[in-house]
Amino acid sequence: MEDFEFLLDQIKDSVKIATGCTEPVAIALNCAVARKHTPGEIKSVTIKMDMGLLKNAMFVGIPGVSGRGIKLCAALGILGGDPDDGMDVLSRITGEHERAAQSLLPRIAVSPREDCSELYIETIITTDIAETRVITYKNHDHIAGVEHPPYSVFEPEINLDAERIKKFTLGRLRQFADEAALEKISFLEEGVAINRNIAAKGMEMGFGKSLSALNKNLLWGDSLIPHVQMLTGAASFARMTGVQLPVMIATGSGNQGITIFLTVAAAAEKLEVPREKLIRGLAMAMGVNLFAKAYLGTLAPICACGVASGLAAAVGIVYLLDGNTAQMMGAIRSMIGGITGMICDGAKEGCANKVAISAATAALSAMTAVSDFSISEDDGILAEDIHDVFRNMEYLTKTGMENTNRAILEIMSQRG
């Protein structure tokens, strides 16, 4: 069916391997492309980006180096990034690149583009013999323009794919998960293996060690909820510190990929469901995540690990439990009615707590939903239909929270 083929293509496009937080990766990739097209000795680098991306890249760890910051991301992309590596552009960065970057940092200027609500990066590299402008738009790895002067006026693209995704119903997404040829969606298993690997590393680090100690001291049990908190939180913490291990991302975010893959996989393990059921549960979750992001956009002022990937994971668990679409809708309402107000205040180690909260709430929402309890459709911003729920969410984030990113950036900028 044509719409199923479209959805499969969208899922494949949204699931990619990336090393490091995707905002520093996007900056490094953009700058690596700009450098590839600009020979000569660098005189200046000017970078403009939307406030959401600026916020997320400001203080997060960068793989392979000890330093942090947007200018360093850019310099590493210029000096050591291979644009052909795509979202894995930082996988081969070393301390030597960081040392070499120090002399370039004073020539880099960064500023926000406040009139852009979509993901946007614009880099202009000027050398002694050439100049190039590179624009990344909407998606972290979507290079929308490579130009030499004189520059044209950049025209934002209409996201026709997002509008098409919005036309899906929850029942149609369920039908896709049920009927897709297994060999066409089995690639999703790779995300589980890759993200479990970084979770194992995270268990040796601060947040993971703390949660493990709680378990050993019998302050936690080994039920599904603490299990998914420990697994997802450890993976996110490792990633946000800059551990140089790959993550399978979802819709442009490593933390969203961690939330979906590890939460659904952990539930499958505890429930002892067969391999095929896990794969189809992941496909269900990926479809719902795409649907949520079609309304919310790439970088929203609220934490998408809760109201996109966490919500999607909850639906994925309901699928594993053989729940119906009404129960899936109940899990969605419980997620949105529970943790919608969790703001995105930039990427950093503290995101591990938000990922753990989202994963735990996803498991709780799923299990209560299949017991036929969920938050009422008459509560707050909720509604009966999935389209109405996300139209409300879209209005809340894009109109009601229009100045949220600006306020968060002002607070964060006082520190750095």
C-alpha positions as a Markdown table, in Angstrom:
| # | Residue | x | y | z |
|---|---|---|---|---|
| 1 | Met | 0.0 | 0.0 | 0.0 |
| 2 | Glu | 1.3 | 3.4 | -0.9 |
| 3 | Asp | 0.9 | 5.0 | 2.5 |
| 4 | Phe | 2.6 | 2.1 | 4.2 |
| 5 | Glu | 5.6 | 2.4 | 1.8 |
| 6 | Phe | 5.7 | 6.1 | 2.6 |
| 7 | Leu | 5.6 | 5.4 | 6.3 |
| 8 | Leu | 8.4 | 2.8 | 6.1 |
| 9 | Asp | 10.6 | 5.2 | 4.2 |
| 10 | Gln | 10.0 | 7.9 | 6.8 |
| 11 | Ile | 10.9 | 5.5 | 9.6 |
| 12 | Lys | 14.1 | 4.5 | 7.8 |
| 13 | Asp | 15.0 | 8.1 | 7.2 |
| 14 | Ser | 14.4 | 9.0 | 10.9 |
| 15 | Val | 16.5 | 6.1 | 12.3 |
| 16 | Lys | 20.3 | 6.8 | 11.9 |
| 17 | Ile | 23.5 | 6.2 | 13.7 |
| 18 | Ala | 25.1 | 9.2 | 15.4 |
| 19 | Thr | 28.0 | 9.7 | 17.7 |
| 20 | Gly | 27.4 | 12.4 | 20.2 |
| 21 | Cys | 24.5 | 14.7 | 20.9 |
| 22 | Thr | 22.8 | 15.6 | 17.6 |
| 23 | Glu | 23.0 | 19.3 | 18.0 |
| 24 | Pro | 26.8 | 19.5 | 18.2 |
| 25 | Val | 26.8 | 16.9 | 15.4 |
| 26 | Ala | 24.6 | 19.0 | 13.2 |
| 27 | Ile | 26.9 | 22.1 | 13.7 |
| 28 | Ala | 30.1 | 20.0 | 13.0 |
| 29 | Leu | 28.5 | 18.5 | 9.9 |
| 30 | Asn | 27.4 | 21.9 | 8.6 |
| 31 | Cys | 30.9 | 23.3 | 9.2 |
| 32 | Ala | 32.6 | 20.3 | 7.7 |
| 33 | Val | 30.6 | 20.7 | 4.5 |
| 34 | Ala | 31.4 | 24.5 | 4.4 |
| 35 | Arg | 35.1 | 23.8 | 4.8 |
| 36 | Lys | 35.0 | 21.2 | 2.0 |
| 37 | His | 33.8 | 23.9 | -0.4 |
| 38 | Thr | 36.1 | 26.7 | 0.8 |
| 39 | Pro | 39.8 | 26.3 | 0.1 |
| 40 | Gly | 42.4 | 28.7 | 1.5 |
| 41 | Glu | 43.4 | 30.0 | 4.9 |
| 42 | Ile | 40.4 | 30.7 | 7.2 |
| 43 | Lys | 39.9 | 34.3 | 8.1 |
| 44 | Ser | 36.5 | 34.1 | 9.8 |
| 45 | Val | 33.6 | 31.8 | 10.5 |
| 46 | Thr | 30.2 | 33.2 | 11.3 |
| 47 | Ile | 27.4 | 31.0 | 12.4 |
| 48 | Lys | 23.7 | 31.7 | 13.0 |
| 49 | Met | 21.3 | 29.1 | 14.3 |
| 50 | Asp | 17.8 | 28.8 | 15.8 |
| 51 | Met | 17.5 | 29.3 | 19.5 |
| 52 | Gly | 16.5 | 25.7 | 20.2 |
| 53 | Leu | 19.6 | 24.3 | 18.6 |
| 54 | Leu | 21.8 | 27.0 | 20.2 |
| 55 | Lys | 20.3 | 26.1 | 23.6 |
| 56 | Asn | 21.0 | 22.3 | 23.1 |
| 57 | Ala | 24.6 | 22.7 | 21.9 |
| 58 | Met | 25.7 | 25.3 | 24.4 |
| 59 | Phe | 26.9 | 23.1 | 27.3 |
| 60 | Val | 26.6 | 19.4 | 26.2 |
| 61 | Gly | 29.6 | 17.0 | 26.0 |
| 62 | Ile | 31.4 | 16.5 | 22.7 |
| 63 | Pro | 32.7 | 13.1 | 21.7 |
| 64 | Gly | 36.4 | 12.6 | 21.8 |
| 65 | Val | 37.3 | 15.9 | 23.6 |
| 66 | Ser | 37.2 | 17.4 | 27.0 |
| 67 | Gly | 36.0 | 20.8 | 26.1 |
| 68 | Arg | 32.5 | 22.0 | 25.3 |
| 69 | Gly | 30.8 | 24.8 | 23.5 |
| 70 | Ile | 29.4 | 25.8 | 20.1 |
| 71 | Lys | 32.6 | 27.3 | 18.8 |
| 72 | Leu | 34.5 | 24.1 | 19.6 |
| 73 | Cys | 31.8 | 22.0 | 17.8 |
| 74 | Ala | 32.3 | 24.2 | 14.7 |
| 75 | Ala | 36.1 | 24.1 | 14.9 |
| 76 | Leu | 36.1 | 20.3 | 15.2 |
| 77 | Gly | 33.9 | 20.0 | 12.2 |
| 78 | Ile | 36.2 | 22.2 | 10.2 |
| 79 | Leu | 39.4 | 20.6 | 11.2 |
| 80 | Gly | 38.5 | 17.0 | 11.7 |
| 81 | Gly | 35.1 | 16.3 | 10.3 |
| 82 | Asp | 34.4 | 14.3 | 7.2 |
| 83 | Pro | 31.1 | 15.4 | 5.7 |
| 84 | Asp | 30.7 | 12.0 | 4.1 |
| 85 | Asp | 30.3 | 10.6 | 7.6 |
| 86 | Gly | 26.9 | 12.4 | 8.1 |
| 87 | Met | 25.6 | 12.2 | 11.6 |
| 88 | Asp | 28.7 | 10.2 | 12.6 |
| 89 | Val | 30.9 | 13.2 | 11.7 |
| 90 | Leu | 32.4 | 13.3 | 15.3 |
| 91 | Ser | 33.2 | 9.6 | 15.6 |
| 92 | Arg | 36.9 | 10.1 | 14.7 |
| 93 | Ile | 37.6 | 13.3 | 16.6 |
| 94 | Thr | 40.6 | 13.2 | 19.0 |
| 95 | Gly | 42.4 | 15.3 | 21.5 |
| 96 | Glu | 44.8 | 16.4 | 18.7 |
| 97 | His | 41.8 | 18.0 | 16.9 |
| 98 | Glu | 40.8 | 19.8 | 20.1 |
| 99 | Arg | 44.3 | 21.2 | 20.5 |
| 100 | Ala | 44.4 | 22.4 | 16.9 |
| 101 | Ala | 41.0 | 24.0 | 17.3 |
| 102 | Gln | 42.2 | 26.5 | 20.0 |
| 103 | Ser | 43.8 | 28.8 | 17.4 |
| 104 | Leu | 40.6 | 28.8 | 15.3 |
| 105 | Leu | 38.2 | 29.6 | 18.1 |
| 106 | Pro | 38.8 | 33.4 | 18.1 |
| 107 | Arg | 37.9 | 33.6 | 14.5 |
| 108 | Ile | 34.4 | 32.0 | 15.1 |
| 109 | Ala | 31.4 | 34.1 | 15.8 |
| 110 | Val | 28.0 | 32.6 | 16.9 |
| 111 | Ser | 24.6 | 34.3 | 17.1 |
| 112 | Pro | 21.0 | 33.2 | 17.3 |
| 113 | Arg | 18.5 | 33.6 | 14.5 |
| 114 | Glu | 15.4 | 34.6 | 16.5 |
| 115 | Asp | 13.0 | 34.7 | 13.6 |
| 116 | Cys | 13.3 | 31.0 | 12.9 |
| 117 | Ser | 11.2 | 28.4 | 14.7 |
| 118 | Glu | 12.5 | 25.4 | 12.8 |
| 119 | Leu | 16.0 | 23.9 | 13.1 |
| 120 | Tyr | 18.4 | 26.2 | 11.2 |
| 121 | Ile | 22.1 | 26.5 | 10.9 |
| 122 | Glu | 23.8 | 29.0 | 8.6 |
| 123 | Thr | 27.6 | 29.0 | 8.4 |
| 124 | Ile | 29.7 | 31.4 | 6.3 |
| 125 | Ile | 33.4 | 30.5 | 6.1 |
| 126 | Thr | 35.7 | 33.2 | 4.6 |
| 127 | Thr | 39.2 | 32.5 | 3.6 |
| 128 | Asp | 41.9 | 34.4 | 1.8 |
| 129 | Ile | 40.7 | 33.2 | -1.6 |
| 130 | Ala | 37.0 | 32.1 | -1.2 |
| 131 | Glu | 33.8 | 32.3 | 0.7 |
| 132 | Thr | 30.9 | 29.8 | 1.2 |
| 133 | Arg | 27.6 | 29.7 | 2.9 |
| 134 | Val | 26.1 | 26.4 | 4.0 |
| 135 | Ile | 22.5 | 26.1 | 5.4 |
| 136 | Thr | 21.1 | 23.2 | 7.4 |
| 137 | Tyr | 17.3 | 23.3 | 7.7 |
| 138 | Lys | 14.6 | 21.3 | 9.5 |
| 139 | Asn | 16.6 | 18.1 | 10.0 |
| 140 | His | 20.0 | 17.8 | 11.6 |
| 141 | Asp | 21.7 | 16.4 | 8.5 |
| 142 | His | 19.6 | 18.1 | 5.8 |
| 143 | Ile | 22.0 | 20.4 | 4.0 |
| 144 | Ala | 19.5 | 22.8 | 2.3 |
| 145 | Gly | 22.0 | 25.0 | 0.5 |
| 146 | Val | 25.7 | 25.4 | -0.4 |
| 147 | Glu | 26.5 | 28.7 | -2.1 |
| 148 | His | 29.2 | 31.2 | -3.0 |
| 149 | Pro | 28.6 | 34.9 | -3.1 |
| 150 | Pro | 26.3 | 36.6 | -4.0 |
| 151 | Tyr | 23.9 | 34.7 | -1.8 |
| 152 | Ser | 20.3 | 34.2 | -2.6 |
| 153 | Val | 17.5 | 34.8 | -0.1 |
| 154 | Phe | 16.9 | 31.5 | 1.6 |
| 155 | Glu | 13.3 | 30.3 | 1.2 |
| 156 | Pro | 12.0 | 27.9 | 3.9 |
| 157 | Glu | 10.7 | 24.6 | 2.5 |
| 158 | Ile | 7.1 | 23.4 | 3.2 |
| 159 | Asn | 7.4 | 20.1 | 5.0 |
| 160 | Leu | 5.0 | 18.1 | 2.9 |
| 161 | Asp | 6.0 | 14.8 | 4.5 |
| 162 | Ala | 4.9 | 16.1 | 7.9 |
| 163 | Glu | 1.5 | 17.1 | 6.6 |
| 164 | Arg | 1.1 | 13.6 | 5.1 |
| 165 | Ile | 2.1 | 11.9 | 8.4 |
| 166 | Lys | -0.6 | 13.9 | 10.2 |
| 167 | Lys | -3.2 | 12.2 | 8.1 |
| 168 | Phe | -2.5 | 8.8 | 9.6 |
| 169 | Thr | -4.8 | 7.5 | 12.3 |
| 170 | Leu | -3.8 | 5.5 | 15.3 |
| 171 | Gly | -5.6 | 2.5 | 13.8 |
| 172 | Arg | -3.7 | 2.9 | 10.5 |
| 173 | Leu | -0.4 | 3.0 | 12.3 |
| 174 | Arg | -1.4 | -0.1 | 14.2 |
| 175 | Gln | -2.3 | -1.8 | 10.9 |
| 176 | Phe | 1.2 | -0.9 | 9.5 |
| 177 | Ala | 2.8 | -2.5 | 12.6 |
| 178 | Asp | 0.7 | -5.6 | 12.2 |
| 179 | Glu | 1.1 | -6.1 | 8.4 |
| 180 | Ala | 4.6 | -4.8 | 7.5 |
| 181 | Ala | 6.8 | -7.5 | 6.1 |
| 182 | Leu | 9.1 | -8.5 | 8.9 |
| 183 | Glu | 12.2 | -8.4 | 6.8 |
| 184 | Lys | 11.4 | -4.8 | 5.9 |
| 185 | Ile | 11.3 | -3.6 | 9.6 |
| 186 | Ser | 13.8 | -5.9 | 11.1 |
| 187 | Phe | 16.5 | -3.2 | 10.8 |
| 188 | Leu | 15.0 | -1.7 | 14.0 |
| 189 | Glu | 16.6 | -4.5 | 16.0 |
| 190 | Glu | 20.0 | -2.9 | 15.4 |
| 191 | Gly | 18.9 | 0.2 | 17.4 |
| 192 | Val | 18.3 | -2.0 | 20.4 |
| 193 | Ala | 21.8 | -3.5 | 20.2 |
| 194 | Ile | 23.6 | -0.2 | 19.6 |
| 195 | Asn | 21.7 | 1.6 | 22.4 |
| 196 | Arg | 22.2 | -1.2 | 24.9 |
| 197 | Asn | 25.9 | -0.9 | 24.3 |
| 198 | Ile | 26.1 | 2.7 | 25.4 |
| 199 | Ala | 23.7 | 1.9 | 28.3 |
| 200 | Ala | 26.3 | -0.7 | 29.5 |
| 201 | Lys | 29.0 | 2.0 | 29.4 |
| 202 | Gly | 26.7 | 4.4 | 31.2 |
| 203 | Met | 26.3 | 1.9 | 34.0 |
| 204 | Glu | 29.9 | 2.5 | 34.8 |
| 205 | Met | 29.3 | 6.2 | 35.2 |
| 206 | Gly | 27.6 | 8.6 | 37.7 |
| 207 | Phe | 23.9 | 8.3 | 37.1 |
| 208 | Gly | 24.0 | 4.6 | 36.1 |
| 209 | Lys | 26.2 | 3.7 | 39.2 |
| 210 | Ser | 23.8 | 5.6 | 41.4 |
| 211 | Leu | 20.7 | 3.8 | 40.1 |
| 212 | Ser | 22.5 | 0.4 | 40.3 |
| 213 | Ala | 23.4 | 1.1 | 43.9 |
| 214 | Leu | 19.7 | 1.8 | 44.7 |
| 215 | Asn | 18.8 | -1.6 | 43.2 |
| 216 | Lys | 21.5 | -3.4 | 45.2 |
| 217 | Asn | 20.5 | -1.7 | 48.4 |
| 218 | Leu | 16.9 | -3.0 | 47.8 |
| 219 | Leu | 15.5 | 0.5 | 47.6 |
| 220 | Trp | 14.3 | -0.5 | 44.1 |
| 221 | Gly | 13.0 | -3.7 | 42.8 |
| 222 | Asp | 13.8 | -5.3 | 39.5 |
| 223 | Ser | 10.4 | -4.7 | 38.0 |
| 224 | Leu | 9.9 | -3.0 | 34.6 |
| 225 | Ile | 9.7 | 0.6 | 35.7 |
| 226 | Pro | 13.0 | 0.8 | 37.6 |
| 227 | His | 14.6 | -1.4 | 35.0 |
| 228 | Val | 13.7 | 1.0 | 32.1 |
| 229 | Gln | 14.8 | 4.0 | 34.3 |
| 230 | Met | 18.2 | 2.5 | 34.9 |
| 231 | Leu | 18.7 | 1.4 | 31.3 |
| 232 | Thr | 17.6 | 4.6 | 29.5 |
| 233 | Gly | 19.1 | 7.0 | 32.1 |
| 234 | Ala | 22.5 | 5.3 | 32.0 |
| 235 | Ala | 22.6 | 5.4 | 28.2 |
| 236 | Ser | 21.5 | 9.1 | 28.1 |
| 237 | Phe | 24.1 | 10.1 | 30.7 |
| 238 | Ala | 26.9 | 8.5 | 28.9 |
| 239 | Arg | 25.9 | 10.1 | 25.6 |
| 240 | Met | 25.5 | 13.6 | 27.1 |
| 241 | Thr | 28.9 | 13.5 | 28.7 |
| 242 | Gly | 30.4 | 12.9 | 25.3 |
| 243 | Val | 31.2 | 9.2 | 25.4 |
| 244 | Gln | 32.5 | 8.3 | 21.9 |
| 245 | Leu | 30.0 | 5.5 | 21.2 |
| 246 | Pro | 27.3 | 5.5 | 18.6 |
| 247 | Val | 23.6 | 5.8 | 19.3 |
| 248 | Met | 20.7 | 4.9 | 17.1 |
| 249 | Ile | 18.7 | 8.1 | 17.0 |
| 250 | Ala | 15.0 | 8.7 | 16.2 |
| 251 | Thr | 13.7 | 11.8 | 14.5 |
| 252 | Gly | 17.0 | 13.6 | 14.9 |
| 253 | Ser | 17.6 | 12.9 | 18.6 |
| 254 | Gly | 19.8 | 10.3 | 20.3 |
| 255 | Asn | 17.8 | 10.6 | 23.6 |
| 256 | Gln | 14.6 | 10.0 | 21.7 |
| 257 | Gly | 16.2 | 6.9 | 20.1 |
| 258 | Ile | 17.3 | 5.7 | 23.5 |
| 259 | Thr | 13.9 | 6.2 | 25.0 |
| 260 | Ile | 12.1 | 4.3 | 22.3 |
| 261 | Phe | 14.5 | 1.5 | 21.6 |
| 262 | Leu | 15.5 | 0.7 | 25.2 |
| 263 | Thr | 12.1 | 1.2 | 26.8 |
| 264 | Val | 10.2 | -1.1 | 24.4 |
| 265 | Ala | 13.1 | -3.6 | 24.3 |
| 266 | Ala | 13.2 | -3.7 | 28.1 |
| 267 | Ala | 9.4 | -4.3 | 28.3 |
| 268 | Ala | 9.7 | -7.1 | 25.7 |
| 269 | Glu | 12.4 | -8.7 | 27.8 |
| 270 | Lys | 10.4 | -8.6 | 31.0 |
| 271 | Leu | 7.2 | -9.7 | 29.2 |
| 272 | Glu | 9.1 | -12.5 | 27.4 |
| 273 | Val | 7.5 | -11.6 | 24.1 |
| 274 | Pro | 8.9 | -13.2 | 20.9 |
| 275 | Arg | 11.4 | -11.4 | 18.6 |
| 276 | Glu | 8.8 | -10.6 | 15.9 |
| 277 | Lys | 6.5 | -9.0 | 18.5 |
| 278 | Leu | 9.3 | -6.8 | 19.7 |
| 279 | Ile | 10.1 | -5.6 | 16.1 |
| 280 | Arg | 6.5 | -4.9 | 15.4 |
| 281 | Gly | 6.2 | -3.0 | 18.7 |
| 282 | Leu | 9.2 | -0.9 | 17.7 |
| 283 | Ala | 7.6 | -0.2 | 14.3 |
| 284 | Met | 4.4 | 0.9 | 16.1 |
| 285 | Ala | 6.4 | 3.2 | 18.4 |
| 286 | Met | 8.3 | 4.7 | 15.5 |
| 287 | Gly | 5.1 | 5.5 | 13.6 |
| 288 | Val | 3.6 | 7.2 | 16.7 |
| 289 | Asn | 6.9 | 9.1 | 17.3 |
| 290 | Leu | 6.9 | 10.4 | 13.7 |
| 291 | Phe | 3.2 | 11.5 | 14.1 |
| 292 | Ala | 4.0 | 13.4 | 17.3 |
| 293 | Lys | 7.0 | 15.2 | 15.8 |
| 294 | Ala | 5.0 | 16.1 | 12.7 |
| 295 | Tyr | 3.0 | 18.4 | 15.0 |
| 296 | Leu | 5.7 | 19.4 | 17.5 |
| 297 | Gly | 8.6 | 20.1 | 15.0 |
| 298 | Thr | 12.2 | 19.1 | 15.3 |
| 299 | Leu | 13.1 | 21.1 | 18.4 |
| 300 | Ala | 10.3 | 22.1 | 20.7 |
| 301 | Pro | 10.6 | 24.1 | 24.0 |
| 302 | Ile | 9.3 | 21.0 | 25.9 |
| 303 | Cys | 11.1 | 17.8 | 26.3 |
| 304 | Ala | 10.2 | 15.5 | 23.4 |
| 305 | Cys | 11.5 | 12.5 | 25.3 |
| 306 | Gly | 8.3 | 12.7 | 27.2 |
| 307 | Val | 5.6 | 13.8 | 24.7 |
| 308 | Ala | 7.0 | 12.2 | 21.5 |
| 309 | Ser | 9.4 | 9.3 | 22.1 |
| 310 | Gly | 8.2 | 8.5 | 25.6 |
| 311 | Leu | 4.7 | 8.6 | 24.5 |
| 312 | Ala | 5.6 | 6.4 | 21.5 |
| 313 | Ala | 7.3 | 3.9 | 23.8 |
| 314 | Ala | 4.2 | 3.7 | 25.9 |
| 315 | Val | 2.1 | 2.9 | 22.8 |
| 316 | Gly | 4.8 | 0.3 | 21.8 |
| 317 | Ile | 4.4 | -1.4 | 25.2 |
| 318 | Val | 0.6 | -1.4 | 24.8 |
| 319 | Tyr | 1.2 | -3.2 | 21.5 |
| 320 | Leu | 3.4 | -5.8 | 23.2 |
| 321 | Leu | 0.6 | -6.4 | 25.7 |
| 322 | Asp | -1.9 | -6.9 | 22.8 |
| 323 | Gly | -3.8 | -3.8 | 23.8 |
| 324 | Asn | -6.3 | -2.2 | 21.4 |
| 325 | Thr | -6.2 | 1.3 | 19.9 |
| 326 | Ala | -8.5 | 2.7 | 22.6 |
| 327 | Gln | -5.9 | 1.6 | 25.2 |
| 328 | Met | -3.1 | 3.0 | 23.1 |
| 329 | Met | -5.0 | 6.3 | 23.1 |
| 330 | Gly | -5.4 | 6.0 | 26.9 |
| 331 | Ala | -1.6 | 5.7 | 27.2 |
| 332 | Ile | -1.1 | 8.8 | 25.0 |
| 333 | Arg | -3.5 | 10.8 | 27.2 |
| 334 | Ser | -1.7 | 9.6 | 30.4 |
| 335 | Met | 1.6 | 10.7 | 29.0 |
| 336 | Ile | 0.5 | 14.1 | 27.8 |
| 337 | Gly | -1.6 | 14.7 | 30.9 |
| 338 | Gly | 1.3 | 13.7 | 33.1 |
| 339 | Ile | 4.6 | 15.2 | 31.9 |
| 340 | Thr | 3.9 | 17.7 | 29.2 |
| 341 | Gly | 5.3 | 20.6 | 31.3 |
| 342 | Met | 8.8 | 19.2 | 31.4 |
| 343 | Ile | 10.8 | 21.9 | 29.6 |
| 344 | Cys | 13.8 | 21.4 | 27.3 |
| 345 | Asp | 16.5 | 23.5 | 29.0 |
| 346 | Gly | 19.4 | 22.5 | 26.7 |
| 347 | Ala | 21.3 | 19.3 | 26.2 |
| 348 | Lys | 23.4 | 18.2 | 29.2 |
| 349 | Glu | 23.9 | 15.3 | 31.6 |
| 350 | Gly | 20.7 | 16.2 | 33.4 |
| 351 | Cys | 18.8 | 15.0 | 30.4 |
| 352 | Ala | 19.4 | 11.5 | 31.7 |
| 353 | Asn | 16.9 | 12.3 | 34.5 |
| 354 | Lys | 14.3 | 13.4 | 32.0 |
| 355 | Val | 14.8 | 10.4 | 29.8 |
| 356 | Ala | 14.5 | 8.1 | 32.9 |
| 357 | Ile | 11.3 | 9.9 | 34.0 |
| 358 | Ser | 9.9 | 9.6 | 30.5 |
| 359 | Ala | 10.7 | 5.9 | 30.2 |
| 360 | Ala | 9.2 | 5.1 | 33.6 |
| 361 | Thr | 6.1 | 7.1 | 32.9 |
| 362 | Ala | 5.8 | 5.3 | 29.5 |
| 363 | Ala | 5.8 | 1.9 | 31.2 |
| 364 | Leu | 3.4 | 3.0 | 33.9 |
| 365 | Ser | 1.0 | 4.6 | 31.3 |
| 366 | Ala | 1.1 | 1.5 | 29.2 |
| 367 | Met | 0.4 | -0.9 | 32.0 |
| 368 | Thr | -2.5 | 1.2 | 33.4 |
| 369 | Ala | -3.9 | 1.7 | 30.0 |
| 370 | Val | -4.2 | -2.0 | 29.3 |
| 371 | Ser | -6.0 | -2.2 | 32.7 |
| 372 | Asp | -8.4 | 0.3 | 31.2 |
| 373 | Phe | -7.3 | 3.3 | 33.3 |
| 374 | Ser | -6.0 | 6.5 | 31.8 |
| 375 | Ile | -6.3 | 10.3 | 32.3 |
| 376 | Ser | -9.7 | 11.6 | 31.1 |
| 377 | Glu | -10.0 | 13.1 | 27.7 |
| 378 | Asp | -11.8 | 16.0 | 29.4 |
| 379 | Asp | -8.6 | 17.0 | 31.4 |
| 380 | Gly | -6.8 | 20.1 | 30.5 |
| 381 | Ile | -5.3 | 20.1 | 27.0 |
| 382 | Leu | -6.4 | 16.5 | 26.2 |
| 383 | Ala | -9.0 | 15.4 | 23.7 |
| 384 | Glu | -10.6 | 12.2 | 22.5 |
| 385 | Asp | -8.9 | 12.0 | 19.1 |
| 386 | Ile | -5.2 | 11.8 | 18.6 |
| 387 | His | -5.3 | 14.6 | 16.0 |
| 388 | Asp | -7.1 | 16.9 | 18.3 |
| 389 | Val | -4.6 | 16.1 | 21.2 |
| 390 | Phe | -1.6 | 17.0 | 19.0 |
| 391 | Arg | -3.2 | 20.1 | 17.5 |
| 392 | Asn | -3.6 | 21.2 | 21.1 |
| 393 | Met | 0.0 | 20.4 | 21.8 |
| 394 | Glu | 1.1 | 22.2 | 18.6 |
| 395 | Tyr | -0.8 | 25.3 | 19.7 |
| 396 | Leu | 0.7 | 25.1 | 23.2 |
| 397 | Thr | 4.3 | 24.8 | 22.1 |
| 398 | Lys | 4.3 | 27.1 | 19.0 |
| 399 | Thr | 2.0 | 29.8 | 20.2 |
| 400 | Gly | 1.7 | 29.6 | 24.0 |
| 401 | Met | 5.4 | 28.9 | 24.5 |
| 402 | Glu | 6.7 | 31.2 | 21.8 |
| 403 | Asn | 9.2 | 33.0 | 24.0 |
| 404 | Thr | 10.2 | 30.0 | 26.1 |
| 405 | Asn | 13.4 | 29.2 | 24.3 |
| 406 | Arg | 14.4 | 32.9 | 24.4 |
| 407 | Ala | 13.9 | 33.0 | 28.2 |
| 408 | Ile | 15.8 | 29.7 | 28.7 |
| 409 | Leu | 18.7 | 31.0 | 26.6 |
| 410 | Glu | 18.9 | 34.2 | 28.5 |
| 411 | Ile | 19.2 | 32.3 | 31.8 |
| 412 | Met | 21.8 | 29.9 | 30.4 |
| 413 | Ser | 23.8 | 32.7 | 28.8 |
| 414 | Gln | 24.4 | 34.3 | 32.2 |
| 415 | Arg | 26.6 | 31.3 | 33.0 |
| 416 | Gly | 28.6 | 31.2 | 29.9 |
